[in-house]
């Protein structure tokens, strides 16, 4: 009996949990990468329930490792004394070459590592990290104007008003 190709397997689908919409508004995303996330037992249960906030989160390099700061994971309701602090630093799992490449690019002027979304893949929590450059206020306004123009153009082409 033949097995299904990897693209069709049901476990391959990622279950999207949380996205950082504010990051897409305030930064230009130059490149993205998937990183594993080190969590405790009660934290992963809260993540699976979607009790995560990425609003002010960022990643920082320290001692050859990448750490995620300011990500808020709410306490698990049935976690009692096993709950860990909500806003602690969390280690990201990346290969050594990826860390070196991304950190060297992030050290360029104005670039930072920002978590864009959290999802589950094969039962493991993953973070989509983006190498981002901050936008100025006028850049944000231009992006909004371009998006509105694209919507108007799509409406005109589809025949709807």
ROMARTI-151602 format. One record per residue (C-alpha): residue number from 0; chain; x, y, z. Coordinates in steps of 0.25 Angstrom, whole numbers. Each point is the difference from the previous one (the first is absolute). Layout:
N
 resi chain    xx    yy    zz
  NUM     A     X     Y     Z
...
//
This chain:
161
 resi chain    xx    yy    zz
    0     A     0     0     0
    1     A     6    13    -4
    2     A     0    12     9
    3     A    -5    14    -3
    4     A    10    10    -5
    5     A     5    10    11
    6     A    -8    11    -5
    7     A   -13    -7     2
    8     A     2    -6    14
    9     A   -10     6    10
   10     A    10     2    11
   11     A     9     9    -9
   12     A   -10    11     1
   13     A     3    11    10
   14     A   -10     5     9
   15     A     1    15     1
   16     A    -2     5    14
   17     A     4    15     1
   18     A     6    11   -10
   19     A     6    13     3
   20     A    -8     9    -9
   21     A     7    12     7
   22     A    14    -4    -5
   23     A    -5    -1   -14
   24     A    -5    14     1
   25     A    12     6     7
   26     A    11    -7    -7
   27     A     4    -4   -15
   28     A     3   -15     1
   29     A    12    -4    -8
   30     A     1   -14     2
   31     A    -6   -11     9
   32     A     4   -13     7
   33     A    -6   -11     9
   34     A     5    -2    14
   35     A    -3   -10    10
   36     A    -5     5    14
   37     A     5    -5    13
   38     A   -13    -1    10
   39     A    -3    -6    13
   40     A   -12   -10     1
   41     A   -10    10     5
   42     A     4    11   -10
   43     A    -2    -9   -12
   44     A   -14    -3     5
   45     A    -3    15     0
   46     A     6     2   -14
   47     A    -9   -11    -5
   48     A   -12     7     6
   49     A     5    13    -8
   50     A     3     8    13
   51     A    13     7    -6
   52     A     3    14    -3
   53     A    11     4    -9
   54     A    -3    15    -1
   55     A    14     6     6
   56     A     8   -13    -2
   57     A    14     0    -6
   58     A    12   -10    -1
   59     A    14     3     5
   60     A    13    -7    -2
   61     A     8    -4    13
   62     A    11   -10     2
   63     A    -2    -7   -13
   64     A   -15    -2     2
   65     A   -12     8    -4
   66     A   -10     4    10
   67     A   -15     5    -1
   68     A    -3    11     9
   69     A   -13     7     4
   70     A    -9   -12    -5
   71     A   -12    -1    10
   72     A    -5   -14     2
   73     A   -12     0    10
   74     A     0    -9    12
   75     A    -7   -14    -3
   76     A   -13     0     8
   77     A     3   -14     6
   78     A    15     2     1
   79     A     0     4    15
   80     A    14     0     5
   81     A     7    -5   -13
   82     A    -3    13    -7
   83     A    12     8    -4
   84     A     1    15    -1
   85     A    -8     6   -12
   86     A    10     9    -6
   87     A    13    -8     2
   88     A    11    -1   -11
   89     A    -2   -13    -9
   90     A    11    -6    -8
   91     A    -2    -2   -15
   92     A     5   -13    -6
   93     A     8     3   -13
   94     A    12    -6    -7
   95     A    14     6     3
   96     A     2     5   -14
   97     A   -14     6     0
   98     A     3     8    13
   99     A    13     5    -6
  100     A    -6     4   -13
  101     A   -12     7     6
  102     A     7     7    12
  103     A    10     6   -10
  104     A   -11     5    -9
  105     A    -7     5    13
  106     A    12     8     4
  107     A    -1     8   -12
  108     A    -6    14     2
  109     A   -15     0     3
  110     A    -3   -15    -1
  111     A    -6    -8    11
  112     A    -6   -14     2
  113     A   -15     1     3
  114     A    -9   -12     2
  115     A   -11     0   -11
  116     A    -9   -12     4
  117     A     0   -12     9
  118     A    -6   -13    -5
  119     A     1   -15     3
  120     A     6   -10   -10
  121     A     0   -15     4
  122     A    -4     4    14
  123     A    12     9     2
  124     A    -1    15     2
  125     A     7     8   -11
  126     A     3    15    -1
  127     A     1     7   -14
  128     A    11    10     2
  129     A     2    12    -9
  130     A    12     8    -3
  131     A    -7    14     0
  132     A     4    14    -3
  133     A    -8    11     7
  134     A   -10     9    -7
  135     A    -1    15     1
  136     A   -14     6     2
  137     A    -1     4   -15
  138     A     4   -14    -4
  139     A   -12    -6     7
  140     A    -9    10    -6
  141     A     6    -3   -14
  142     A    -2   -15     3
  143     A   -15     2     4
  144     A    -2     9   -13
  145     A     6   -11    -9
  146     A    -9   -11     7
  147     A   -12     9    -2
  148     A     3     2   -15
  149     A     2   -15    -2
  150     A   -13    -3     6
  151     A    -7    11    -9
  152     A     7    -6   -12
  153     A    -5   -14     4
  154     A   -14     4     2
  155     A     0     7   -13
  156     A     5   -12    -7
  157     A    -9   -10     6
  158     A   -12     8    -4
  159     A    -5     3    15
  160     A    -2    14     5
//
